[in-house]
Amino acid sequence: MPTCAGVAFKRVSRSYWFTTGGLQLREQQMVVAHTQRGLELGTVRVAPREVPSDELQAPLRSITRLATDDDQREDARNRENALTLLEDCRELASKYSLQMRLLHAEFSLDRSHLTFYFAAETRVDFRDLVRQMAARAGASVLFYQIGARDQARIIGGVGTCGRALCCSSFLTDFESVSVRMAKEQSLFQNPVRFAGVCGKLMCCLRYEQDSYTEGHDRLPALGSIISSSLGEGVVIDVNVPNGGVTVQFSETGTTSTLQLSEIEVLRGSSCNSCKRQRGFGANAETDQLNIEESL
């Protein structure tokens, strides 16, 4: 198994495996690595270790050297030049009436590649733009169209929680997030609560999903018949964070919130199409369809 180190090339991004080239490396060291876009400045995020071949992506590239002060100064100059060229590219895109929103530009350390990131609603023919920018930059030019989540990562912002967006502060990978997670977390009655600033489902729905899944498996479902010291009743609501259920009692018609230890399940729910379960309202199927289409 080859000895590799995990290197990230942005402040918030995933790490990629590179062979160490015999260098003694530790986490947070700045290094220069050979990538498909030439030499790039990165940070060691995962200390060197032996990595199984099935975890590596071919071709496996290597770390060239430890970064020097000159490398870091060159990287700073490249960032400034990339910003200037980004403004030039925006002017040319406007001149050619291209319906694209240019968000970011970056040079490789050796200035062999210049990459632009843009957003667009439709396909954009930017061949003339590529030729013009390649002539100005004196480098190979690449254009990458990105989605809403990556736009939020690049631009940054503040979420509804009042903190910096997860994607722009620490989240390195976008995991799958579904409407069902919002349903199971009882957020379905207020769609605004689970849509992020990017307009997509909030990534943080994933964080507590395992706890909610475990809680729903542990607690009785809606419609279950239970027995307690207050009498028999039907479960009409489930509160996973508090570990309790709301019960409507058969004899009195009153309701009360009880903990799992205070009840005994006599019969589980047989209503598979109960529309109130886990946050659904009376028109749950229609609501779900509308929300999925809007997201």
Secondary structure, 3 states (H helix, E strand, C coil): CCEEEEEECCCCCCCEEEECCCCCCCCCCEEEEEECCEEEEEEEEEEEEECCHHHCCCCCCEEEEECCHHHHHHHHHHHHHHHHHHHHHHHHHHHCCCCCEEEEEEECCCCCEEEEEEECCCCCCCHHHHHHHHHHHCCEEEEEECCHHHHHHHHCCECCCCCECHHHHCCCCCCCCCHHHHHHCCCCCCHHHHECCCCCECHHHHCCHHHHHHHHHHCCCCCCEEEECCEEEEEEEEECCCCEEEEEECCCCCEEEEEHHHEEEEECCCCCCCCCHHHCCCCHHHHHHHHHHHC
